[in-house]
């Protein structure tokens, strides 16, 4: 499926506030410009992030909620949700699978973006244990949980969202990418989204330089013209 093809609804599931902005905010900005309604689902509140030890975990969680909502707005996303699982201790549990499946049934996305559950040994940073766990739980929530009326029966019994089949999933941060959206025209939106995470990113200018270099390298490897910038994903047909 061409990366330019728009869908009505998409769901981005990530472990921490700022993961979406590092991993896919440029591509998200492309999609929102094309009219896609996007929901961000953050598994944790990010309370273990940052070096500021003057804030307790509740205050840090509140700050990171606010930063993530500002970052989402920069990419054109209005719907931001948090599950509140413990930062740094995420596991691909049945509880997490159920929580993600619930939101899938509520949002009914035609496309999802999730962390790759596979470690990429070329770049260790995207392979944080929380990312891997969220990737595994999210793909299990896509198949079979969200589409299976017998999975997590309490969702149908107590809450009512009907089962839903997600047609496609885009994996970020993993090996063997095969989708390279050209994000040159929305790079400033991506950087604005990242700059919103002031508690985590003290020097956005330095990050911008590294980000431009990284996305330029991805674009060159994908065969895009010189001067272009690209994201990287692995596409999975989940129908």
RASULJO-V873944 format. One record per pair of residues at least 6 apart in sequence whose C-alpha atoms are under 7 Angstrom apart, sorted by the first residue. I is the first residue (numbers start at 1). J is the second residue. Records with the same first field share a line. If there is no record, write none. Layout:
BEGIN
I=J  J
END
This chain:
BEGIN
3=181
6=31  34  36
7=36  110
8=36  37
9=36  37  38  109  110  111
10=36  37  38  39  109  110  111  112
11=38  39  40  109  111  112  113
12=39  40  41  112  113  114
13=40  41  42  113  114
14=20  41  42  43  114  115  134
15=42  43  44  130  131  134
16=42  43  44  45  46
17=42  45  46  64  68
18=68  194  197
21=190  193  194
22=194
23=172  173
25=75  190
26=183  186  187  189  190
27=181  183  231
28=75
29=75  76  186
30=186
32=76
38=77  79
39=77  79  80
40=79  80  81
41=80  81  82
42=81  82  83
43=82  83  84  85
44=82  83  84  85  86  87
45=61  64  65  82  84  87
46=61  64  87
47=57  60  61  87
48=87  88
50=199  200
67=196  197
68=197
69=80
70=196
71=193  194  196
72=78  193
74=189  192  193
75=189  190  193
88=130
89=130
90=130  133
91=133
92=133  134  136  137
93=137
96=137
97=137  138  140  141
98=141  152
100=138  141
101=141  142  145  146
102=155
104=146
105=146  161  162  163  164
106=161
108=164
109=166
110=166  167  168
111=166  167  168  169
112=168  169  170
113=169  170  171
114=135  138  170  171  172
115=131  132  134  135  171  172  173
116=132  135  171  172  173  174
117=132  133  135  136
118=132  174
119=127  174
120=127  174  175
126=173
142=166
145=151
146=163  164  165
147=163  164  165
148=163
149=163
155=161
156=162
165=239
166=238  239
167=237  238  239
168=236  237  238  239
169=235  236  237  238
170=233  234  235  236
171=233  234  235
172=232  233  234
176=234
177=232  233  234
178=233  234  235
179=232  233  234  235
180=222  230  231  232  233
181=230  231
182=228  229  230  231
183=229  230  231
184=228  229  230
191=208
195=201  204
215=229  230  231
216=227  228  229  230
218=230  231
219=228  229  230
220=226
END
